[in-house]
Amino acid sequence: MKKVSILIAARNESANILACLTSVAALSYPTSHLQVLIGDDASDDNTAALIKDFIKDKPQFELISIVSTLPQLKGKTNVLAQLAHHATGDYLFFTDADIEVPVGWIENMLVHFEPNVGVVTGITTMIKGGIFGLMQGLEWLYYLSMIRLFALFGIPMTAMGNNMAVSREAYEAVGKYEGIAFSITEDYALFHAILTKGFHFVQLFDARVLTISRPIATFSQLLSQRKRWMFGAMSLPWQQRLGVYLNASLLPFLIIMGFCFPKTILLLAFLHYLLVVAWMVGIINWLQLPALMIGVPIFWFYHIFMNFVMFINFYTRQSTVWKGREY
């Protein structure tokens, strides 16, 4: 049986960390082959105290205080790089402090590490947080389903750092995080570095590896998150970046052309609406998440609005604030 190390970066996560650790403690993978490393990234709340109390009778867990910064690394990347120094697993699993993992997460990710597979990615959504959280959950599933669709044709896009596993062989082949140029989207950077070394990837769309995240609470915080997302999107090959531009252009296109050809544009918008609704219904049924179905009729409106806003936000916001730090 393979040894697995789970790496969790935590900064000011007192509201989320216990739910995360409780789900990790409930994993069905044998604790004798499991190591859980939590890095406290200079939290100024009681995150560290909560972690210490939770893990006091769990020898497979270890809290590591991050008090230094490795050369050329920052924030979460610096935490994960240092946690990896302590990792003893054959495989490194990455998740976030606001994530709850499914009980069979480890086994259902590991089974896809066939020869020369360097990275396996699961999926994430939100099921709480009112209508705003519901829209975020649907949005995550929409984009992840697109990533999965591209992956079926062998086209890599990105990995999700809150639900990702890499082999130690692949991680060391790229020179670890220290050998990768710093990126605020550290998951994307690691994913593509591993592929550049000739390793294969697997992008799953399976309820058995579905993790649950906490939704962003405010629109301002959401824009900050999406600024980071767009950094990764703008690093994609030009063909995929073109898709980002086209998505962002849909809302102004419909509005402007609607004045010129109102009947035609209304028909096209309605057909696109039906396509997105059918796609989302299929996704929800596939993953057996009926609680999300109530948001499907209005998701299209949120989706085309956010595509445009994310684009404008990327070019107008001068900096990104992430976990209380500016980048």
N, C-alpha and C positions, 0 to 999 in steps of 0.2 A: 504494500500500500504506500502511496506517495505521501511525502510530508508537504504540508501546505502552510504557508504563512499569509495571514490576512493583515493588510496595512491600512490603518485608519488615521487620517490627519484630523485633528480637532482644534478649533480655535473659537472660543466663546460659544460653546454648543451645549450649555447647561439645559436648554429647553428640549434638546433632541437626543443627547448622548445615551441616556438610559434605555430608551426604546431601541436604539441601534444595538447596544451591547446585549440587551435581553434577547434580541433576535439572533445575534451571533452565538450566544450561549446555548440557544436552542437548536443549533445546527446538528444534523444527524451524523456528521462526519466524526469518526473517533477522536476524542480529545488527545489521545496518545500521539496522534499524527497531525495535530493542529496547533499552530502558534498564532496568537492574536496580539499584534503590536499596535498600541495607540500612542500617537505622538501629540502631546499637549504643546501647541504652538503659542506659547506666551499668553495664554488666556487670562483676561482680567476679571472673569467671573468665577463661579465655583465649579467649572468643568472638571478640573483636576481632582478636586475633593470628591466629586460624585463618582469619577472613574475609580479612584483608590478604594472607596467603600464598596463598590460593586465587585471589583476583581479580587478582593482580599482572600476569598476562599476558592479562587479559580486559578490554579497554577499555569494554565495554558495562556492566560492573559498577562500582558506586561505593559505598564505605562512608562513612557520615555519622555522626559521633559526636553524640549528642543530649545537650547539656550545659545546656540551658535548658528552661523550661516556659512554654508559651504561656498567656495568661490563660484561666482557667476550664477548662483541659484537664489531664488526668492520664494517666500510664502509657502504654499502647499508643496511645490516641487522640492523645496529644501527639506521639508518635513519627511516626505516620502523617500527621498534619497537617503536620509539618515536612518529611517526605519529599516530600509533595505539592508543597511550595514549589519543590523541585528538579526535579520531574517535567516532562518536555517532551512526553509522549505525548498522543495524541488520546483514549486510553483508559487508565484506571488499573486495573491488576490487583492484587488483594490476596491474599496467602497468608501462612502462618505459618512460622516457622523450624523447626518440627518436621514440616513437610509435604514430601512428594515429589510433584511434578507430572508428569502424563503428557506424552509428547513432543509431542503435537499439541494441547496445552492451549489455546494462544493462538488458533489458527485456528478450533478448534471452539467457542470461546466467542464470538469476534468475529462469526462468521457470523449470530448471532442478534440483533445490534444493527441491527434494522430501524429505520426512522424513528420517532422518539419513544420508543424503548426506552432507558431510562436505566440499568438494572442487570440483569446476567445472573449467575446463581448456578449453580455446579456442585455436585458431591456429594463426600463424603468418607467413608472407612471406615478400619478398622485390620485388618491381617491377621497381626499378630505379638503377642507378649505373653502367651502361654499362654491358659488358659481365661478369665481376667479380661479380657485384651485382646480375646479373641474375642467376649465378651459386649458389650463396648463397641462393637466394630465392627458387630455386628448391630444394636445399639441406634441407632447413628448412621443406618444405612440405613433402619431402621424409621421413625424420625422424619422423615427426609428424604423418604421415600416418601409420608408423610402430607402434608408440605408441598407436594410435587409434585401430589398428588391435589387439594388445595385450589386450587392454581394453575391446574389444568385447568378449574376452574369460575370462574376470574378472581378468586379470593379470596387476597389477599396475606397471608402470615404473617411470614416473616423471610428474611434472607439469611445465608449462612455466611461470616464474615470470613476464613476460611482458603481460600476458593475462590470469589472474587467479582470481578466486573469492573464498572466504572461508566464511563460516558462523561464526558469532561471537561466537556461542556456541562451535564450533570446535576449533576456535583460542584460546579461553580461557581454553578449556579442556586440551590443551597441555602445558599450562603455558605461552602462548604467545611466542614471539621470545626469550624472556628472559629465558624461560624454556627449550629451545632447544640448544643443543651444537652448537657452532658457526661453520658455514660451508660457504665457499666461494660460494657455490651453495645453497643459502638460500631458493630458491623455492623448490628444491628437499628435503631439510631438513624439511621444514614445511609440505610438501605433505605427506611424510612418517610418520612424527610424528602424523598427523591427522589420517592416516589410522591405525596406531598402537593403537589408542584410540578407534577403532571400527567403525569409520565413513566410509561411502562409498564415492566413487569418480565417476565423470563423465568426460570423455574425449571426447570433441566435435570435429567434422570435418565438419564444417558448414560455408558457406560463410557469414552468418549473424553475425558470431562472429570472422570474419577474421580481424586481425589487420595488419597494414603495418608498417614495421620497416625500418630504414635507414641501408643500407649495411655497413659492415666494409670497410674502405677505402683502407687499405694496407694489404699486406700478413702478415707482421710482427704483426700487430694488430689482424689479424684473428687468428694467432697462439696463441696469448695471450688469446683470447676468448675461443679457443678450449681447451686450458690447463684447464680452469675452467670447461668446459663441461665434460672433461674426469675425473675430480675429482668426479663429480656426477655419471658418468658411472661406475667408479670403486667401487662405493658404492652399486651397484646393487647386487642382489643375484647371486650366481656363475653361474647359468644357463644362465642368461642374460649377465653376463660378458664374458662368453664363446662366445656368439654371437659377442661381441665387438672384441675379439681376432681373430675370424674367418674372420670378415670383414677386419680387418687390415692386415690379412695374404693373402688376395686375390691377391693383386698386385705382391708380391714376388713369390707367388705360380705359377701364370700364367707365369712369366718370367723364373723361374727356370725349371718348368716342360715343358715349351715351347721348350727348347733346346732338351729335351728327346723325347717328343711326340708332335711335332709341329702341325700335322694335328688334332689330338684329342683335344689339348688345344685350337687351333684356333676355332674349332667347339663349344667347351664348352663356350669359351669367347663370341662367337657370339650369342649363345642361351641366355646367361646371359644378354648380351646387349639388345636383343630383349625383354626380360622379363622386364628389368628396363624401357626401352622406353615405352612399353605398359602400365606399371604401372603409369608412370608419365603422359602419355597422358590421362589416365583415371582420375587421380587426377585433372589435369588442367580443363578437361571438367566438372567434378563434381563441381568444385569451380567457374567455368566460368571466368577463367583468361587467355584468349587467348594471352595476351602479353608475357606470359612465354613460349609459345609453341616453339618459335624460338630457345630456348636454349636446348631443349630436345635431339636433335641428338648428342650433345657433352657432355651432363651431365654425362653419364656413365664414361667417361674418367676422368673427374674432380672428380667424386664420389670415384672411387677406388683409385685414387691418394691421395685424402684427407684423406681417411680412414687410409691409411698407414702412412701418414705424421702426423696425429693427434696422433697416437700411439707412434711414435718415439719422437715427440715433448713432449709428456707427461713425458716420462722417461728421456729425456735429458735436458729439461729446468728446471733449479733449482728453479725458483720462478715465480710468476705470477704478472704482473703489470696490475692493473685494475683501471681505472679512476685516473691515476697518483699516485697510491699507490701500494706498493709491499706487496705481501702476501706469 
